[in-house]
Amino acid sequence: MNLQSEQIQTLNKIMEAIDEKAAQYKEERFGMREAQSEAQKKLLLDLIDTAMQLAKEINPNPLDVMDDLNRLHSQIANMR
């Protein structure tokens, strides 16, 4: 397997984790204590940032994935 294939496979796994964590965070954040909510939010935002960095290394750039990640990052960052 070449580097590009490995990067795409890794990005797909990270995207699965992001989808799962984002759905869980959106559903459960009101029941969490503030410290726990902030920790989960930071973890999710860091995971999104990692996915963005990896997506930037793939050529051609997966622009649709990058747009989705940017949109999700903004949504999560603005949640209270």
N, C-alpha and C positions, 0 to 999 in steps of 0.2 A: 504494500500500500504506500502510495507516495504522500508527501507532506500535505499537499492540498486536500487529499481525501481524508487524511487524519484530522486536519483542521475542520473540515466540514462535518465530520462525524462528531467531533468534540463540541462544535457549536450546536449541533442538533441536540446533544445530551444536555448541554447547558440551557438551551431554550426549553426543553421539557421540564427541567428543574425550576426555571423561572415561572413557567405557566402554572405549575403546581403551587409554588410558594406564593405567587401573586394572588391566585384565587383564594388560597387559605388565609392570607393576610387580609384581603378585602372582606372576607366573610367573618373573621374572628377578631379583628382589631378593636372593636368596641367592647369586647369582653375581656381584653387584656389590660393589665396594669400599664401605666404610661411608660415605665422603664422597659417592660417587655415589648410593647408596641414599637418603641423607638429602636430597640435592638433588632427586631425583626425587619423593620423598615430599612435600617442601615445594611443589614445582611442582604436584603433583596436588591437594594440600590448598588451595592458592591458587585453582586452577581451580574446585574445588568451591565455595569461598567466593564466587567471582565468579558462578557459576551461581545460588547461593542469593540473592544480592543482586538479580539480574535477575528471578528467580522472584517475589520479594517485590514487584516493581514491576508485575507482571501482575495484572490484576483480571478475574475472580476468581483468587485465588492457586491455582496448581496444587499442591494439598496433597499429592497422591500423589508428585509429583516432589520436592517439598520433603522429604517423609519419606524417600524413597530417598536423597537427597543427604545428609541428616543421618545416616542409617544408614551410608552409605559413608564419610563423613567420620570417624565414630567407628571404623570398622574400620581404615581406613588409619592414622589417628592412633595406634592402639594396636599397630600392627605393629612388630616389632623386626627 
